[in-house]
């Protein structure tokens, strides 16, 4: 029996390969913000919605995290490019930085996230 706390994000079919992501509320480092989950190479990947260059949200329109090719995540403000599988910044002003990962589990056609010491459930 596991004592993991799984917090529901969305149904698995809401994430389309290289398409729109799903935002979800979190508290990170004591501040209310959002996380997001996207699908890339068939796998769900989640990150704190905060650019490694300047701590602002990445999506230019709610849920739009991929650039036009669907191969990279992109910060809408400064154009930083991130690898969807690792969150590593491979181009732009934060080169060498990375997005803060959030652990996700996909089971029974649903996607959940797991809190850790920094990213917690959103405060009520």
N, C-alpha and C positions, 0 to 999 in steps of 0.2 A: 504494500500500500504506500503510495507516494503522498508527501505532504506539500507538493507543488501547488501553488495557487495559479490556476489558469483563468485568464480574463478574456472573454469572448470579444472578437473584433468584428468578424463578418463571416458570411458563408463563403466557402472556397470558390464557388463559381462567380463571385463578385470581382475576383482578380483575374484579369485577362493578361496573358503574356505580353510584357512590354507596354501595357496600357495604363489606364488610370489607376492610381493607388487609393487606398482607404486610410483616412486620418482617424486617430482615436485619441481621447484625452488622457494625459498623464500629468504627474507632478515629478519634475526632475530637479534635483538639487534644491528642493523647497519651493520651486516656482511652477505655476500651472502653465502647461504648454501642450503640445501634441506630439504624438509619434505617428509613423505611417508605415504601411505595409504595401509591397508591390510583389508582382510575380515576375521572375526572370529565370530562364532555363528550367521552367516547370516547378520552381521552388519559391515559396514565400520567404521574403526577406523584410525585416523591419528595422527601422532606425528612429532615433530622436529627430524630429523635424527642425533641425538646427544646422545651418551651414558651419563648416569648420573654419571658414575665413572670418565671418562676422556672425554672431549668434542671432540670425534671423531665419524665418521659415523658408524652405526651399521652393515650395510650389507657387507658381505664378497665378494659377487658377486652382481652386480647391481640388486636390487630388491629382494635379498634373505635375508629376515628378520627372518623367522621362523626357529627354530631348526628342526631336522629330524622328530620329532613326529607331527609337525604342531600345537602344543598346546601352545608354548611359543615363544616370540620374543627373539632373542639372539644377543648380541654384539659379532661380529666375532673376536675382538682383545683380550678381557679379559674374555669372557664367561659369562658375566652378563645375567641373565634370567629375562625377563619382562612378566607380564600378559598382553595379547593383549587387554583386555577390559578396563583396568585401567591405563596401563603403569607403574604400581607399580613393583619395582624390588624385586623379591622373592628369588633370589639367586645370589651368586657371590660377587664381590668386592663392589658393590653399594647397598647392601641389605638395604632396607628401603627408598632408593631414588626412583625417578620415571622419566619417560620420560615426556617431555613437550608436552601436548596435543594440537592439532590443531582441531578446530571445523570443522566438515564436514556435508554436507547435501547430501542425495541421493534422487533424484527426476527425474521422467521421464527417467529412465534407464541411468542416468548420475550421476557422483559424482563430487561435488564442495567443495572447502574449503573457509572459511571465515577469513579474516584478523582480527587481534586484535591489542592491543597497542604494542605488542612485535614482533609478526610475521606478516610481511607485504609482499605485492607482490615483487617479485624480481626486483631489479633495472635494468634498460635497459642499 
